[in-house]
Amino acid sequence: MSIFALAALVVVIVLALAIYPGELSWLAPGGNRWLYDRGASSYEGKWQRHDYGPYKSLVSESAAAVTHLGERVRVADLACGTGIATRTASRHLPGDTEYVGVDYSSRMLQRFQSHIDDCPALGALDLTLVCEDLETWLRTIPGRFQLVMLMEASEFLPSFPASLPFLGRVCEPGGRLIMTRPAGFWSCVFPGRQQSRRALGRGLRDAGFVDIRFIPWRGRYELVSATRAGD
């Protein structure tokens, strides 16, 4: 293969990856935001073609498990995107549950809100959407939540290992954290972000979580569930 053909192949691969939101987002947070803003309208159509049954089952199971904690359940959907996790959890939580969705893509949040507006059953949700950098939000939020969800997003946080203690701080004792972990070759694309099972498990334990489970899902991702220990 000539040097020109090789260069052309590289360009094609890079452009193909750039079409899909997220694939190059580890390069810079600004690039991540730009890609997701432009892919918001087609995000669910492109990325939800996989079997989301196990994903939704874990969200549903975790939502049902925290209904006994506190007088009012609070849910944090971190890097919430178009709100798939919140929409799933809401089917299993009391009507007075408080939801907070955080994402730094304003257009993804607009899509989230449009899903709520288009569904009468979801119109009464006590939902606050916050357009902010997640790592900044985690360091400033004073409240705690019974259910914290970080789905298909942890590998895009530049300081993910340093953010783990803050996940412990915002999760109520006895509450649940559910998240995803890039698996297989995909995990190698995000060096230095504690995405091996051993490193992530250690980080979660240090943050105060117990009963950590790694659940097979699909080739690119595993599901992770953890319970916040008492303070």
N, C-alpha and C positions, 0 to 999 in steps of 0.2 A: 504494500500500500504506500503510495507517495505521500510526502509530507503535506501536500495540499489536500489530498483526500482525507487524511487523518484530521487535519484542522477543520475541514468541513464537517466531518462526523462529530467532532467535539462540539462545534457550534450547534448542530442539529440537536444533540443530546441536551445541551444547556437550555436551548429554547424550548424543547419539549417539556423539560422539568419546570421551566418558568411559567408555563401555561397553567399549571395546577397550583393553587394556593398552598403554601406550606413547604413545598419540596426544597426550596432554597432558603427558607426563612432563617435557618440557623446562621446564615452569613451575617445578618445584622437585624436588630429589632425593627428598624425602619423599613427594611425590605419585607419583613413579615407582615407588617401593617399594610403596606402598599399592596401586596399580593392578596391578602384577605379582603381588603376593601373592594378590589376589582373582581374578586371571585365570589362575593357574597351572594349574588342573585342565583348562582348555579351551584353553590357549595353542596347542598344536600343532594342534588341530582348526581353530582360527580362522585362524591365520597361516601354516600350512604347505600351504594349498590352492594356492599358486603352484607353478610348476615349479622344484623345488629340484635338478634335475639338474646345472646348471652350478655351483651352490653345492657340492654334494657332490663333483663332479668336481675342483674346486679343492682341497678339503680332502684328497681321496684322493691327488691328484698331489703336494701339498706334503708329506703324511705319508710317501709313498714316497721323496721326494727327500732326506729328512733321516736316513734309516736308517743312513747311513755315518758320521754325525757322532758321535764319542764312543763309549764302551763301552756306555752306556745312554742311550736317548733319553728326554728329559723334555719333556712337553707342557703348556703353560699355556692353558687355555680360559677366556678373560677375559669377564666378563659372560655366563657360560656358559648361563644359563637352564636349560632342561630337558635339556641335554647333547647336542643333535643333532650338533654338530661333533665332540665327543669320540667319540661312538658311531660316527660315520662314519670318523674317523681310525684308530680301534682296529682296523679291518679290514685295515689296511695297515702296521701297526707290529709290531715284535717283542713277544712275550708278556711280556717283563720291562720294558716301557715304563712310565715313571712319569707319571701324569696328575694335574694340579691344576686344579680347577674353582673359579672365584671368581665370586660373585654376592652382591648384598646383599639379595636376596629369599629368605627362608628357605623359603618354600613352593615356589618354583621349584626350589631345591636338593632339597627333598623329592621332587618329581616326578622330578628327575634320578636320585636314588637309587632310586626305585621302578622306573624303567626298567632300571637295572642289576640290581636284585634279581629282576626278572621274566624276565631273559634268562640262561639258564645259560652261554651263550657269553661273557657279559660279567662273570660273577660273580667271575672271578679277576683282574680288573683291579686294578692298584695305583693306586687312586684316592683322592685327598684332596679333599674339598669344603670350601671356606672361605666362610663367610658374613661378608662384609666389604665396605665401600665400596671399589670398585676403585681409585680414585685414591689412597686411603690405602695399599692393599696394594702398589701399584706403587712407592711411595716407600720401602717398608720391606723388601721381599723381597730376600734376599742372593744367591739362586741365579740361574742362567741356564737357558734352555730352548732346545732345538733347533727347536721349533715353537711359535709364539705365535699364538693365534687370537682375534680380536676381531670377532665377526660380529653384524651388525644391532644395534650398541650404541654405536659411537663418538659418534654425535650426541647421546646422552643424558648424556655426561660434561660437567659444567658447566665444567671447566677442561681440556677436551680438548687445545687447543694446547700447554698446559704439560705435558701427560702424554706427548706424543710422545717427548721425550728419554728418558723412563723405559722406554718400549717398546724403545728401542734398548739400554738397559742390561740388560734381562732377556732379550734375545735373543742366543743364542750366535753368535759370528762364523761365517758360513756357514749359519746357520739361516734359517728362513723366518718372516715375519710375513704372515698373511693376515687381511683385514678387509673390511668393506663401507663404501661411501660413499654417503650419500643423493644421489640424482640428480634432475634435473629440478626441478619446483616444490618437491618435498619438501625439497630442500637449503636452500631459502629460509626454512623454518620454524625453522631453527637458526642464527640469525645469530651471528657472532663465534666460530664453532667450527672454522674452517679446513676447510670441507667442499668448496670448489671443488677441481678437479683441480690447478690451479696451486699453491694454498696447501698442500694436503695433500702434494703431491709435494715441495715445498720443505721442509716440516716433516719428512718422512721422510728426505730426504737429509741434513738437518742432524742428524738422530738417528743417522746412520750406515748408512742403508739404500741399496742400489743395486738395479738391475734392477727398477725399479718398474713394475708393469703395471696398467692399468685395464681391466677385463674386463666387457663388457656382460652384464647379467643380466636385470633386469626394470625396469619403468618407474620404480619408486621407489628402486632400489638398483643400484650397480655393485659388482663384486668387485674387490678390490685385492690384489696380491701383491708382496712385496718381500723381498730377500735382505739379511741383515746382513753388511756388509763387515767385514774383519778389523780388529782394533784396532791 
